[in-house]
């Protein structure tokens, strides 16, 4: 039991050190020696938990997407209706990104990296697709329940909401003082649901 706890603690130490190195120096510039030095562990300890530097990077990317998926699922369960689900999702994501800025930067950087900036075989698209499909399932259910109209395809709606979310998250990364909160989440959801077009006057 104690050995398992120590092993888990060592793994977390390595991951925390790697997040800082990869987020601030980039994958190519960060060395295994720097990471184990920051984590205060030996190289064999790192290679026990991760096959190599690429495997360590993959673990971080997977963790970022898996944690985000869990956050979204739990938040959606708290919403009383469709609008409430979307608001809760955004509030939870904003809080997560605020407390995990470096991990979020790594996840976004991976998607836009040039060849050589990240491991050649790093996998993340399947995780992105899974996360998007969860949002898509909410859109389809809302249409079936009459909370959303059928003027737009459910997948287009999912992409639209997903795109809005990612835009605001990137804004937060670029402008640290730009705080995302519940009011921001409510305004984003209302914009998504109601649009910005002028309301037609009733005859």
Secondary structure as UniProt FT lines:
FT   HELIX           2..25
FT   TURN            27..29
FT   HELIX           32..39
FT   HELIX           43..49
FT   HELIX           53..78
FT   HELIX           82..99
FT   HELIX           101..112
FT   TURN            115..116
FT   TURN            120..121
FT   HELIX           125..145
FT   HELIX           154..174
FT   TURN            176..177
FT   HELIX           182..194
//
